[in-house]
Amino acid sequence: MPLSSLGLNADGTIVVPTDFNEPGWYKYGATPGQLGTAVVVGHVDSFRGPAVFFNLRKLVVGDRVNVRLADGATARFAVIGIGEYLKTHFPSQLVYGHRSYGALQLVTCGGTFDRATGSYLSNIVVYTALVDR
């Protein structure tokens, strides 16, 4: 599926995708498959049901994530870690910070759903490393 391009809000937070079924790539990071950190953000669900990253929480260390690149090649990543963080304590540097290898971080909402605000209190982050391109 295609990726939208995401920038920053005025408060410095990442813009979230507008389409619940299309993830977005953080355009100020690396491109997936390049040296450095690429970040892709997607929704877990909506009031209509599961969204594009609904099954992200099922990934485990060692699982593979494939990304088809603009040139038609496929970048293959291995899951090396998974974290759940309260949004109030989101580790921005850990998620977005530069890596000396091809990294891809996948981010979605998770944890407890707060009905009063209509949003989740945490984020799930899947950390991966490039294994083949």
Buried (B, 14 or more C-beta within 10 A) or exposed (E): EEBBEBEEEEEEEBBBBEBBBBBBBBBEBBBBBBEBBBBBBBBBBEEEEEBBBBEBBEBEEEEEBEBBEEEEEEBBBBBBEBBEBEEEEBEEEBBBEEBEEBBBBBBBBBBEBEEEEEEBBBBBBBBBBBEEB
